[in-house]
Amino acid sequence: MPDAHSVMSAELAAAKDFLSLLKEEESALVAGDTERLPGIVQSKSEKIRNIARLAQERNQLVPLPEMDAWLKNRPESSKIWQSLMRLSEEIKEHNRVNGAMIDMRLRSTQQALNMLQSLASTTTSLYGPDGQSSIPTGGSRIDNA
């Protein structure tokens, strides 16, 4: 079974990888590259599961209430833990920003849809049920025989 130090090291590496993915997501959102987003979302889910597994493993080795005492005489582990805590805050902020961008795009899309639906309900149909133009032209209808 791995020790807490190596689990924290793996957790830090996984968190860095996740932050990189959040930055990629941000770049795609800014560029409006929605085709990249489904793949990013899938990768985010996988990476979150991995981070959660590592955190659970770490918590089994050193429960969170005991972490400060455990780190006291372990300067290398303490550095990793502090880096992990800083990185967690950075991840939280990037996730908040990305969420705000997604929310803004969703609201914009919803407004455009509402406008189109409003136009569609007030605009007369261009064609009747028989496939002929329903817009009066002032002349007679031409039938092709």
N, C-alpha and C positions, 0 to 999 in steps of 0.2 A: 504494500500500500504506500502511495507517495506521501511525503511529509507536507506540512502546511506551507512551508516556504516554496516548494516547487509548484504546489497547487496555486498559490498566489501569483507566482511568476507566470504560469499558464493563463490565469485569469486576467492579468495585466496585458499580456499579449493579445488575448481574445478581445479585450476592451479596446485596445488600440486598433485592431482590425475592424471592430464595429464602428469606431469613430471615423475611420477612413471611408467606410460604406455610407455613413451619414453625410459626409462631405460630398461623396459622389451623388447621393440623392439630392442634396442641396443644389449642386451644379446642374443636374438634370431638370430640377424644378425651375431654376432661374432661366435656363435655356428653353424651357417649354418642351423638352424632349420626353414626352409622355411614354414613348415606346420603351424606354429603358426602365421605367418605374416598376412594372410587374416583376422583372428579374431582381431588382433591388429589394423589393418588398419580400420576395421569397428568401433572398440571402439574409435579410435582416432577421427574419423568423428563425432561420437555422442558427445564426450567430447568437441570438438572444437565448435560444434553448441551450447552447453550449455554455454561455456565460452563467446562466442559472444553474446548470449542472455543476460547474466549477465552484460557484459560490456555495452551493449546498454541500459539496465535498469539503470545502474549506471550513464551513460552519460545523461540520461533524468533527473535524480535527481540532479546531479551536473555536468554541462557541463565541459569538460576538461579545457577550458581556465579559468574557475573559481575555479579549484581544489585547487591550492596553497592557495588562500584566504580562501576557505572553510576549509582546513586542519589546518590553522594557530592556531586556538583555540580548536582543537580536537586531543589531543596527541594520543589517542588510535587508532583513524581512520588514523592518520598520520603514525603510526607504521605499520598498515595493508597495507597502500598504498606503503610504502617503501619496505615492504616484497614482495608485488605484483610486484613492478618494478624490484627488484633483481631476483625474480623467473622468470619473463618474459625473462630476459637476459639469465638465465640458460636454460630455455626452448629453446630459440633461438639457443644456442650453441649445445645442444643435438640434436636438429632437423637438424642442419648443419652437425654434425658428422654422424648421421644416414643417411642423404641424400648422403654424400660422400661414405659411405659404400655400399649403394644401387647402386650408380653409378659405383663403382668399380666392384661389382658383375655383374652388367649388361654388362659392358665392357668385363669382363672375359668370360661371357656366350656367348656374341656376337662373340668374337675371336674364341671360341671353335666351335661355329656353322659355322663360316666362314671356319675354317680348315676342318671340316667334309664335308661341301658342296664342297670344293675344292677337297678333296680326292674322293668324290663320283663322281665328274665330270671327273676325270682323271682315275679312276679305271674302268677296263672292267667289264661288268656285268658277274656274275658267272653263270647265267642261261639264256638260250635263251628263245624265246617265246613259244617253245614247252615244257619247263620245264626241258630240258636236260642240262647238264653242257656244257658251251660254251668254257671252257678252254681246249685247245688241250692237250691230254694225250699221244700222240704218238702212240696209238693203235687204234683199231677199236672200234666203238660204240657197246655197248651190248644192245640188245633189249630184253626185257622180253616178251615172247610170251604166 
